[in-house]
Amino acid sequence: MVKPSHHNKMKNKINNMLKKVNLCVGKVFPRHSTRFAQKHFKGKSIIAVEIGTLFGDNAENICDNLNVWKIYLIDPYEENKRYLDLEPDKDQEKLTKSEEVAHKKLELNHYWKLNWIKKYSDDALDDIPQADFIYIDGEHSYKQTKKDMINYWDKLKVGGILAGHDITNSHDNHGVAQAFVEFCEEENLKPYISRTDWWVIKGKEK
């Protein structure tokens, strides 16, 4: 009998996980990880971080639905070949327009909370403090998503939530899903998945 390869085992885990996801058509705001965070933080004042802000829709909903004291918005708004390969519509023209829209939208009602960091996530680690809620929605390749999970896990406070988007995205052969499965196994974390969102809670150090 031939034993299944590591690749096949991982593929089966991803497929089993995605079968349990309650899929929907269209964008849902606030996203399910934010709804979970509402109950988890119970009105506590928090520091939030978002990787990949684009038009600012999700950042606005985080600010509207959670008691955010400060939010750090990480997005270079710069055309990137790897990003274009995954999402061809994200050219420089669209990114520049989305940056303008995000600033206008968020500064209307939340200007005192905003900290814009126009950098790639790899370069922004030293620009943010320890945070309570970190949302990853940048480049969705397996490699970068896994890297963001590992890097920003260290920036998360105990009791905080690390979350992200596009768990059901088929770009890069479900790279986000693979990264999430591996990360949860490596850190021995309980995974939460609902619609297109994923999240985990950081417990006390062992």
Summary of the structure (lengths in Angstrom):
residues: 206
radius of gyration: 16.8
end to end distance: 39.4
largest distance: 63.6
contacts: 636
relative contact order: 0.18
helix: 45%
strand: 19%
